[in-house]
Amino acid sequence: MLVAAALAVFFLRQSGSSGGEVLLQAAGSNGRDPFTQSTAKDYGSSASAHPAIPAGGGSGPHNIAGNTAGLYGGSRNHANCDVERQIGYLTQDQNKSRAFAGVVGIDPGGLTGYLRGLTPLQLRSDTRVTNHGYKDGSVTSFQSVLQAGTAVLVDDRGLPRVRCTCGNPLTPPVAVQGTPKATGDTWPAYKYADVVVVTPADSVMDAITVYDPDTGEWFERPVGTDGDQDRSVSPPKGGMSSSAPGKSSAPPPPGSSRAPQPPPPPASPHTPPASPRTTPPTTPPSNPSPPPAYGPPPVRAY
């Protein structure tokens, strides 16, 4: 823990989070200061076009527990991120490995196990986070809203931990006064009043209840798996709505398709060979408690 704390202090450089600004990041955009190339397998076009709107209205972000059914979307037997490719990108650069580990609060030697313990899914709502990039050998930090449809890796408390289109580690957002100024990307469905802030589930989860916005199907994905153990479930009571108000949750018309997948990364002599997620990692997956957000605690206003 002392090593991780020291690394966090050494590598973290706050930038772009002052002045009450948030950077809007579209689902398919690499964004600011990417840690790695994209490991996203699709861009969640349906979720992006019709984001899930939290009930209750209000004038600012909604706190949603990480174990809320339907908070995350995806397709059964389909992983939104390539975890092994993400491991390869990070472990081939020791400086990036140390920087990433410092942000998430783990020892660099446990990075592979940490990533294999996360679950690939996609956001169903525009979501506020603290995003951590990598530039000129240092970690940058900025407040961000990730568009619905963004591919992410989720931990066992339901918190988004990695943005797959750039490999950036994510932590909870930092509270700001009033409505922050939006910069960066834009999209038609964006309203700050509809933004979600994910709060950790009260206890560790074994599985995440997922909604497929393309087919209307509900399924469970065991934590730390990439779709090969998905199982269908009945529509749950409560949770996130299956569709935005005024939008149909019916399957898309025949012939519709997902966004094209990005090409695989070039071979690198330093990249370790990919192995199935089911292979026990050298370092056992850890389930650390969510690290604190940098700056004032995210309690009410975002």
TAQUIMO-V329740 format. One record per backbone hydrogen bond with DSSP energy under -0.5 kcal/mol. NH is the residue of the N-H (numbers start at 1). CO is the residue of the C=O. If there is no record, write none. Layout:
nh=NH co=CO
nh=NH co=CO
This chain:
nh=5 co=1
nh=6 co=2
nh=7 co=3
nh=8 co=4
nh=9 co=5
nh=10 co=6
nh=11 co=7
nh=12 co=8
nh=13 co=139
nh=15 co=141
nh=21 co=18
nh=22 co=181
nh=23 co=143
nh=24 co=22
nh=24 co=183
nh=25 co=145
nh=29 co=26
nh=35 co=166
nh=36 co=166
nh=39 co=164
nh=41 co=80
nh=42 co=80
nh=48 co=44
nh=49 co=45
nh=50 co=46
nh=52 co=124
nh=54 co=52
nh=57 co=54
nh=62 co=195
nh=64 co=62
nh=64 co=197
nh=66 co=199
nh=68 co=65
nh=70 co=209
nh=71 co=68
nh=72 co=209
nh=73 co=122
nh=74 co=211
nh=75 co=78
nh=78 co=75
nh=82 co=39
nh=83 co=81
nh=86 co=82
nh=87 co=83
nh=88 co=84
nh=89 co=85
nh=90 co=86
nh=91 co=87
nh=92 co=88
nh=93 co=90
nh=97 co=93
nh=98 co=94
nh=99 co=95
nh=100 co=96
nh=101 co=97
nh=102 co=98
nh=103 co=99
nh=104 co=100
nh=105 co=101
nh=106 co=101
nh=110 co=107
nh=111 co=108
nh=114 co=110
nh=115 co=111
nh=116 co=112
nh=117 co=113
nh=117 co=114
nh=118 co=115
nh=119 co=154
nh=120 co=225
nh=121 co=152
nh=122 co=73
nh=123 co=150
nh=124 co=71
nh=127 co=146
nh=128 co=196
nh=129 co=144
nh=130 co=171
nh=131 co=129
nh=131 co=142
nh=132 co=169
nh=133 co=131
nh=133 co=140
nh=134 co=33
nh=135 co=138
nh=138 co=135
nh=139 co=11
nh=140 co=133
nh=141 co=13
nh=142 co=131
nh=144 co=129
nh=145 co=23
nh=146 co=127
nh=146 co=144
nh=147 co=25
nh=149 co=123
nh=150 co=147
nh=152 co=121
nh=153 co=162
nh=154 co=119
nh=155 co=159
nh=158 co=155
nh=161 co=153
nh=162 co=153
nh=163 co=168
nh=164 co=151
nh=164 co=162
nh=166 co=163
nh=167 co=163
nh=168 co=163
nh=169 co=132
nh=170 co=161
nh=171 co=130
nh=175 co=296
nh=180 co=178
nh=181 co=20
nh=183 co=22
nh=185 co=24
nh=190 co=187
nh=194 co=191
nh=195 co=192
nh=196 co=126
nh=197 co=62
nh=199 co=64
nh=201 co=157
nh=205 co=156
nh=208 co=221
nh=210 co=208
nh=210 co=219
nh=211 co=72
nh=212 co=217
nh=213 co=211
nh=216 co=212
nh=219 co=210
nh=220 co=231
nh=221 co=208
nh=223 co=206
nh=225 co=222
nh=230 co=227
nh=231 co=220
nh=233 co=218
nh=240 co=69
nh=247 co=244
nh=252 co=214
nh=256 co=253
nh=262 co=40
nh=271 co=268
nh=272 co=270
nh=279 co=276
nh=284 co=282
nh=299 co=297
